[in-house]
Amino acid sequence: MRRGDFAGIVEKISSKLASWKGHLLNKLGRVVLANAVIATIPSYNMQAMLFPQYICDYIDKTDCSFIWKGF
């Protein structure tokens, strides 16, 4: 699998998190929203194929960035 094959999933996660106003939420609210996005968007695709480690790392980095910084 190439990096471009997962671009749609990565873009969807990034755009969904970016659309929320995380800086208006407390940390617990950001954790709940981030976990909801991370749990639902890639789960269907993960049933059919294994994600490479760099995609999992990018998803984790995006998730942590949203939780700690709010954007």
Steps between C-alpha positions, in 0.01 A plus 500: 500500500620848421478812713246651262261211556441619855484872421120506507483353848768730636337805341159408635636467856692827477209694355254365755720595793581839348133585453434486874589793719719304740635807673149566635484157666668377813751217474245230582271622222787495252590144605143379447475664157841375389425145612167507317669603175793263535269210585248546220669632185777243440327201662327382184820516296699331774271196473606445142871589509786565735608859533874561469677627810553850359124545453433388856771736624351790305151431638642489854692823445189676368295369791752614761536838334125555519479389862792707631482810280132513407549517123 
